[in-house]
Amino acid sequence: MKVIVVGAGLSGSLLAQGLLHAGADVTVHEREPAIDERSQGYRIHIAPQGDLALRSCLPAELYDRAVATSGVHGSGAVTFLDPKLDVVRRLRFPEQEGDGSSGRHLIVDRVTLRRLMLTGLDVHHGSAFERYALLDDGRVRGFFGNGEVADADLLVAADGANSRVRAQLLPGAQLVDVGQDQIYGKTPLTRRVRDLAPPAALEGFSAVLGTDGRSMPMAAYRSRSGTGEDYLMWVVVFPPELRPAGLHDADGAGRQRIAAELVADWPPQLAEIIRHGDPASVHLTTVRSAKPVPHWDTVPVTLMGDAIHAMVPVGESAAVALRDAALLCHRIAERDTGHGGSLLDAVHDYEAEMLDYGFAAVEQSLRGV
């Protein structure tokens, strides 16, 4: 069986790992020419369902390396602060539940984990998806911007919220703006930055919450192995009415300056944290959320993660996307190990289950907006 995965992010690489070790021929097509250490993600939280997905699809040695290179869990708390940096509320989550059979919370650096998960995969970098064609023999043909054309039994989109695959498969699917812009970046965790940061940001995830739609989430990434680059991830969130002129045309340094100005009336150490950041790590995004879609007629093209159920970032999206990858891998593997049914039956069953829990997670994420 031949599978094409569009997108070499976490869910795409996990699916490829699982299918590869189940005996499938898997090729991953990624539009970026290579992994950019400074712009392809920072500290992320992987909830227990994501940990279980990693365990079920990764070879044991890769999973062990993923845990060994993960970040220090710290207190495991989520702390909400007011603009004076006084604690308003604190939620605590255990590092591991019971014997770990129900999964653990992991803190990872996205680039580190992504690089590890691409180990041994056939990845075509600089190969942007353009379109697909359904073939008369029930297979699918993918066309890519570098001139590559490839046929497969299944094409899986893991190409994010702006998925070109989704645009062709489900042209009526919608993403809605939830009324939040975000400027985000990272600041090396020097001694000075440790002194500036609220203690809650060094031991877990914290967020300063304003009364006018502004907030500033912060969280430290400290490598468990002690060999990684430690940093403080920060995000300045603001509503459209506070959007400064020229923001979208600004470069990283300009957006860094704007982010510092947006919190200038809060305690000065917050703006200083931002100013100490790496300008090349500073980016802008508008938060969007997918509207639910009914199950479509199953074809040898399907979707995972943000490509189908993009959601507000509340610490669950990575785990849900990894769950997608594990579920699809298992449904296909069941079909190949004598449980009956065609490949399309396996994909249909995956889609029905994924749409149910995926859009339930979208709805849950919107409650935090």
Secondary structure, DSSP 4 states (H G I P E B T S, - for coil): -EEEEE--SHHHHHHHHHHHTTT-EEEEEESSSS--TTTS--EEEE-HHHHHHHHHHS-HHHHHHHHHTSBP-TT-EEEEE-TT--EEEEEE--SB-TTTTT-B-EEEEHHHHHHHHTTT--EEET--EEEEEE-TTS-EEEEETTS-EEEESEEEE---TT-HHHHHH-TT--EEEEEEEEEEEEEE--HHHHHHS-HHHHHSEEEEE-SSS-EEEEEEE-BSSS-S--EEEEEEEE-GGGPPTTTTT--HHHHHHHHHHHTTTS-HHHHHHHHTS-GGG-EEEEEEEEPP-------SEEE-THHHH----SS-HHHHHHHHHHHHHHHHHHHHTTS---HHHHHHHHHHHHHHHHHHHHHHHHTT-
